[in-house]
Amino acid sequence: MNQLEGRVVVVTGAGRGIGREHALLAAAEGAHVVVNDTGAAADGSGTDDALASAVAAEITALGGSAIASTADVTTVAGAQALLDLAVGNFGAVHGLVNNAGVLRDRMFVNMSEEEWDTVIAGQLRATFAPCRVFGAHWRDRSKAGDAVAASIVNVSSTSGLLGAVGQSNYGAAKAGIAALTVILAQEIGRYGVRVNAITPVARTRMTENVPGIAEMVAVPADPNDFDVYHPGNVSPVVAHLLTADCDTTGSVFYAKGGEIKQFLGWSYGKSIVKDARWTLEELATEMKTFA
């Protein structure tokens, strides 16, 4: 217990599901938590200011420390307001969990521009904006001579890293988040900031109504059985990555139940080589090597 004692952690999309579990565990481990959520529906529509406040109140009732935010983190202005709230109330910020996201599934050839743009904004921009603002804050603190030991945890998905039919917009955004994670770790590690990502597999409002998936992630009939898909199973991985002593950075982890795997990025596979330009006739034969 108290692995996050005294640290200030911001969790976006923390009003429900996995984000709420991250916020609850961070608080239980001693962190001051900023619970951020606009209360939008899974498709990004609407708002509900009560969600973030309810989770913050829940944490406070359990003896923890939390405040609520309804800032829109798809914008830099919203991310700045979130940072200002954290620093203004707790004096510092040490951790950022970019959990906010939306979903609008559609077969690609039927997808509208609005469905594409909404998901790219609700996923990739909702990660970019907080990373941009918080990253600059920690860089400035480091350059001012402060000892920075900060951590960003982003949320990718197997939809982006392995593929999923009907989720080209979501998958493209999630693949982008994984790439952003790796590059950002390289760029701002010098300022004392670690950046990692997780690909959670759990029961959420985004999975409960998906045919074929809903049945798989259902609560076990026997209450004594381990609930593999409980969203809280993912949170210890996130909390560990947020600790001051964790030295992991630039990694993407798969987390399901009690199973944790490290994703390996794109890597070179088979190759064909010649010391001259290829002809199409040669390639018609040699490219079959990659089939």
C-alpha positions, 0 to 999 in steps of 0.5 A, a space after each residue: 500500500 501507499 506506493 503512490 504516497 504524495 504523488 499527484 495523478 491525473 486520470 482522464 476518462 475517469 468517470 466510469 469503467 477502467 478510468 474509474 478503477 485507475 482513479 480509485 486504486 491511485 487514491 488507495 495507494 496514497 495519490 492525490 487524484 484529479 478525476 477528469 471526465 466530460 461525461 460524454 457517451 461512448 460515441 462522444 456525444 453529450 456531457 454529464 458533469 456529475 460523473 467526475 464529481 461522483 468518483 471524486 466524492 467516492 474517493 473522498 468518502 473512502 478517505 482519499 484525496 480527489 477533485 473533479 474536472 470536466 475539461 475537454 482534453 481533446 483541446 490544448 486549452 482543455 488540457 491546460 485547464 486540467 493541468 492548472 487545476 491539478 497544480 493549483 490544488 495540489 501544488 504539483 503533478 507527477 502522473 498523467 493517465 490518458 484514458 479518455 476515448 470514444 468509439 464509432 464502429 463502421 465498416 471503412 467503405 461506409 464510414 463518414 468523415 464525421 465518424 472518422 474525425 470524431 474518433 481521431 479527435 476523441 482518441 488521438 487528440 485526447 492523448 496528444 493535448 494532455 501529453 503536449 501540455 503536461 510534457 511542456 510543464 515537466 520540461 520547464 520544471 526540469 530546466 528550472 532545476 527541479 528534480 522531475 520524476 513524472 510518468 505518462 500512461 497512454 491507452 492503446 488497443 489490440 484493435 490498432 496493434 493487431 487489427 479489428 474489422 469495423 474499427 479502422 478509425 479507432 484502430 488507426 488512432 490507437 496505433 497512433 497512440 502507441 507510436 506517440 508513446 514510443 517517440 515521446 519517451 525518446 523525446 522527453 525522457 531527458 526531463 525525467 518523464 517516463 512514457 508507457 502505454 497499455 492495451 487493456 482487455 476488460 469489460 467496459 461500456 465499449 465492449 459490453 454491447 459488441 456481438 461476440 465480445 459481450 458474451 466473452 467478457 461477461 461476469 462469471 456465473 460463479 461468483 467464486 471464479 476469477 473475473 478475468 475481464 473485470 476492469 480493475 484487473 488492469 489498474 495495478 499495471 497502470 499504478 505501477 507505471 506511475 510509481 516514482 521508482 519505476 524505470 520502465 519507459 517507451 513500452 506498450 503492455 497488454 493487460 488482461 486479468 492476471 496476464 501481462 505481456 509486452 508488445 514488440 514494435 514493428 521489426 524487420 522480417 524477411 528481406 531480399 537484396 541485390 546490388 542494383 535496381 529491381 526489375 518488375 520481372 524479377 520482383 514478380 518472382 522474388 516478392 513471393 518470398 514475403 507471401 
